Amino acid sequence: MEMSKSNTLGSAPAYDHEAPSPAVHVALLTTLFAIGPVAFQIFLPALPGLSADFHASSSVLALTVSLATLSFALAALTYGGLADKFGRRPTILIGMSLLTFGSLLGAFAPSMEVLLLARVLQSAGGAAGIVVSRAIVVDVYHGSEIARVMSRLVAAMMIAPMLATPVGGAISDAVGWRGNFVATAVLAAMTLLLSLRYLPETRKAHTANSAHGDGLFAGCGQLLRSRAYLGFTANNALFMAANTVFLAAAPLLLATQYKLTSFVIGVIYILGALMFALGAYASARLPDDAFPAVVKAALLACVASAAALGLALGGVWTVAAIVLPAAVVSFVVGFTGPTVQSGAVSAIPGMQGKASGMLMFLSSALTAAMIQLEARLSDGSPVPLTAIVALCCFGAVVALVTAPRR
C-alpha cells in the first residue's frame, strides 16, 4: 500500500480502505499500548492480599510477576512474526481475546497454580497491544516522526496505568484481589470490541511479501547480528528491568517494612508513573539528533540508582530513600524509551514486526530473570532491590554507548 510521506497526529494516515478519524486512530493505538501495562499495574497493589489468602512466600509471589513477564516475552516474539505474516489486525484481535480470557480465569482462580496460569495467559494477551501497535506506528509514520509519535503515545498511555495503580489498591482493599482481575477483564473486553470496530489493517505490501513463506522466527538471526539493534535493544531491556524490578518488589517491601496499605502503595506508584510520563513527554521535544541527550539521561539514572544503593548500604531505609531515586530512573526510562525503541524497530527495513517482537522478548526475559533474582536475594531490606536496579542502569549505559549513532 502507498503510505503518505508525512503524517502527524493531526492528519489521517493513508490506508487501503476507509480509516478511522485521526483522533479515533490515536485513541485506539493509545488504548492498545496501555491495556497491557494497566493489567500489570492494577494487579501489583494486590500482592499483599494475595499472600495472605494463599499463604504464599515472597518467591512464589514473585512468580506472579516473573512468569507473567516471561509469558509476555515469548508472546511478544511470536506476535512480531504473526503481525508481519498475517497482518496487524488479526494479531491484535487474538491478543485481546486472550487477555480477556486470562483475566476472567484469574478472577475465579481456586488455587495459586490456576492464578499463575491466569497471569501467564493475561500477560501473553496484553503483549499484542504493545508489539503490534508499535509496528503500526512504524507502518504509518516516517523518519523522526516515528520517535515523536511514539513519545506522545507512551506519555498518553502512562496516564491509564498511573490511575490503575491506586485504583487497583482501592479495589483490593475494598473487595479483595479478585476484583482487580474483574476490572481488567472488563477493560480487555471493551478494547477487543473497539478493535473489532475501528482497527484497520496497516501492514505494507512489501512487509507481507517478505514475510510470505518465512517461519515466525525467520530473520531473528539477522536482527541479532545488527550492532544498532543489539545496542538499542540491550539498553531498553536493562532499563525496563530496572524499572519493573522496583514495581514488582516494592509492594511487599513497603507493606512489610513500613506497614503501608495497598491504596497508599498505589498512590506512591503515581510518582513513578508521573515521572515516566514526564520523561516521555520531554522526549517528544528532542531534536532529530537525540542521541547525546539520551546518553546524558542514562547517566542520570546511574547516579540516582547508585545513590539509592549507597543509602541502603548505609542503613538509611526511609520510604523517600527508596522511592525518590526510583522515580528518577522512571523518568529516564520514559525519556530514553521512545528513541531507543524506534532505533531498534527500524534498524532493519521490512522487519518492523519481528524487530518489535524480539525487542519485547529480550527485554521481558531479562526482566523476568531480574525479578526472580531479587526475590531470591531478598532479606527484608532494600539492599538487594537497589543493587539490582543500579546494576541494570549501569549496564544500560554501556549498551547505549556501544550502539552506532542513528
N, C-alpha and C positions, 0 to 999 in steps of 0.2 A: 504494500500500500504506500502511497505517496504521502509523506508527512509534511506539515508546514515547516518552513525553515526556522521559524522562531515562534515560540509560544510563551505566554506569560500566564499568571494566574487569572488575569482578567480577560483572556481571549480563549476561544474554544479550540481545543486540539482537533486535528483532522482525523476522521475515522472512515472505514469503508462503508458505514451505514449511519443512520441517524444517531447522533450522540446526545448525551445529556447536556444541560446547560453548564457553563464553566463553574458556577457556584456548586451545582449538584455534583459535578465531576470531582472537584477538590474535596467537598464534604465526604463523598464516598471513599476516596483514597485515604483521607484522614481517619475515617472510621475503621477502615481495614488495617491501617497502620496501628491504630490504638487498641483494637479488640484483644490482641494477644497480650500486650503489656497490662491491660486492665484485668484480664483473667489472672495474670501473675500477681499483680499488686493487691487486688482485692482479697486474695487468699492469705497473704502474709500476716496481717494482724491476728488472724485466727489460729496461728500456730500454738500459742499457749493453751487455748481451749482444746485444741486437738490433742495436745499432750495429755491433758487431764482426762479426756474421755477414753482414749485408747491406752493410757499409761505407757506412752511411747518415750524412749530415750531421745537425747538430742541427736544421736547418729541416725536413728530411724526417722525422726522429724526432718532431718536434712535430706533424706531420700525423697520427700515430697517436693523438694525444690530441685535437687540434683538429677533425679530421674526424669522429672519434667523438662529440665534444661537439656538433658541428653536426648530425650524424645524430640524436643524442638530441633536439635541439631540434625538428627537423622532425617526428620521430616523435611527440614529446610533443604537438605541436599537432594532429596527426591523431588520436591516441588520445583526446583530450578529446572531440572530436565523435563518434567511434565509440562511446565509452562512454555518452554521453548518448543516442545514437540507437539503438544495437543492444544495449546492456547492458554491465555491468561484466565479467561472467564471460567471454563470448566474446572480449572485447578482451584480457583477461589471458591467455587461452589462446593467442591469436595471438602476443602478445609473447614469452611464454616459449618457444614453438616457434622463433621467430626467434632468440632468444638462444642456444638450444641449437645450432642450425644454424651460426650465425656463429662460435661457439666451436670447433666441430669443424673448420670451414673454416680458422680461424686455426692450429689445431694442425698442419695438413698443408700450410700455405701454402708454395709453392715460390719465391715472389718477394715483394718488397716491395709490389708492386701488389696481389697477391692478399691479402696480410696487411692492407693498408689497407682492402680491401673487407670482409674478415672483421671488422675493427674497426667499420666502419660498420654492418654487419648486427647485430653483437653489441650495440652501443650502442642501436640502434633497438629491439631486443627488450627490453633492460633498462628502457627508458623506460616501458614499460607498467606495470611494477610500481609505480613511484613515482606516476605520474599517476593511475592508476585506484584505487590504494589510498587516496590522499588523497581522491578523490571518494567512496569507500566510507565513510571516516570521517565526512565531512560528511553522507552519507545516513543514517548510523546514530546519530550523536551530535548534541547540540544545545547552542546557546549557548556559554558559556565552556568547556563540556566539550570542544568540538572542539579548542581550543588545548591543553588539558591532555592529551587522548588523543594528539594529535599529538606533544606533547613526550615522552610516555612511549615512543611508538613510535620516534621519532627517537633517543632515548637508547639504547633497546634495540638498534636496528639498527646503531648505531655500533660495537657490540662485534664484530660479524662483520667489517666492513671493517678494524677495528683489528687483529684477528688475521690477516686476509688479507694485510696488507702484509708482515710478517716471514715469513709462510708463503710468500708469493709470492717473496720474496727467497731463502729457503732452497731452494725448488723450482728457481728459476733457477740458483742456484749448483750445485745437485746434478745436474740433468738438462737444463738449458737452458730457454730461454724457451717452447718448445713445451709443456712440462709445465704452464705457467701456464694455457694455453688448455684443455688436457685437464681440469684441475681445475675450471675454470669450466664446461665442458660437462657434467661430472658433476653439479655443483650446480644448473645450469639444468634438466637433465632431471629431477632429483628435485623441484624446485619445480613443474615442469609437472605431474608426477604428483600431487603434493599438491593442486594447484589443481583438477585434474580430480575428485579425490575429495571435497574439503572446501569448495570455494568456492561459496557460493550467490549468487543474483542479488539485489542490494540497490537497484537503480535505482528511484526513486519514480515513481509513475504520472504525476504532473504533469511530471516531467522528461522522461519518454518522450513525453508528448503535445506538450510544447513543442518537442521536437526532431523530431517527425514531419513529414516533408516539407521540413525545413531541409537545406541543404548542410552538409558537415562543418565549414565555416569560418563559417557564419552566426552572427551575434552578436559576432564579433570586434571590429567597429567600435564596438559599444555598450560593450564592455569597455574599449577604448582611450579612450573619452570619459569614463570614470569617474575622477575625481581620486583616489578611495580606491584603486581598482585600480592605477592608474598609479604612485602613490606607493609602495605596498607592493611592487609587482612590481619597480620600479626598485631599491628597497633590497635586495630578495632577489637580483636579478640582479648587482648590483655586489659584494655580499658574497660571493656564490657565485664570481664571477670572481676576487676577491682570494684566496680560499681555494684554488681549483682551479689558478690560475696557479702558485702555490707548489708544489702537488703535482706539476704537470707539469714544471716547470723544475728543481726541487731535485735529483732523482736524478742528472741529468747533471752539474750543478754540484758536488754533493757527491762524485761519483765522480771527476771530472777534477781539481777544485781540491784536494780533500782525500784522494783515493785510498781512499775507503771502499768496502767490498764491498756487494753488493746486499742481503745479510742485515742488515748494520749500518744501511744506509739504511732498510730496512723497520722496524727496531727504533726508529730515530729518529722515524719516522712515527707510532709508537704514542703519543708525547707529544701530537701534534696531535689524534689521534683521541680520546684521553682527555679533552683539554680541550674538544673539540666535544661529547662525550657529557656532560661535566660541565655545560656551558652549557645543553644541552637539559634535563638533569635539574633544574637550577635554574629554568629557565623554567616547568616544570610546577608550581612552587610560587608563581608570581606571583599577585597578586590579580587580580580581574576587570579593573581599570583598570591594565593592564600598560604602557601607552604611555610614561610617564615613565621607568620602569626600562629599557625598550628603548632609548630615546634616550641615556640615560647610558652604557649598554653600547656603543652605536655610537660614542660619543665616545671611549671607552676604546680601541677599535680604531684610531681616528685617531692617538691618542697613541703606541700601540705601533708602528704602521706608520711614523710619522714618525721615531721613534727608530731603527728599523731602517735607514731611508734615510739618516739623519744619520750613523750608524756606518759604513755602506757608503761614503758620500762621504768620510768621514774616514779611510778606509783600514783600519778595523777589520773584517777579513774572517774572523773566527773562526766556528766552527760555531754556538756559542751566540748570537752576534750575529745570525745568520740564523734559527736555529730558534726561539729563545725568543719574539721578537716575533710570529712566525708562529703560535705556539701560542696566544698571547693573542687574535689575530684569529680563530683556530679556535673558541675559547671564545665569543667574541662572535657568530660566525655560528650556533653551536649555540643560544645564548641567545635571539637575536632571531628566528631562523628560524620556529619554530612560530607566534609571534604574527603576524608579517608575512605568512606563508603562509596562515594561517587568515583573516586580514583580506582578502587578495586573493581567495581562493577563494570566500568568502561575500559578496563585495562586491555581487553582483547575484543575487538568489534565482533558482533554476531553471537556473543556468548553471554549476554547480559543475564539471562535466567540462570544458567549454570553458575556463573560467577557470583550472583546474589545468593544462590543456594549454598555454594561452597563456603562463602563468607560466613553465613549464619551457622553452618555446620561446624566449622573450625572454631568460631567464636563461642558457640554454645557448648561444644565438647570441652574446651578448655575451662569454661565457666563451671560446668558440672564437676570437673575434677578438682577445681579450687574450692568449691563449696564443700565437697566431701573431705578434702584435706583439712579445711578449717574446723569441721565438725570433729574429726579425729584428734586434732591438736587442742581442741577447746578445753580449758581448765577453769572456766568461770571468770577469767579475767579478759580484758580487751587486748592482751598482747598478741595471741595468735591471729585475731582478726586484723589488727593494724599491721602486723608483719606481712601478712599475705597481700593486703592492699598495697603496701609500699613496694613489695617485690614486683607486683604486676605493673605498677606505674613506672618503675624504672625500666622494666623490660619493654614497655610500650614506647618509651623514648628511643631506646636502642633500635627497635624495629622501624620507627619512623625515619630516623636519620639514615638508615641503610636503604630506604626506598628512593628510587630516582625521582627527581622533581618533575611535576607534570605542568 
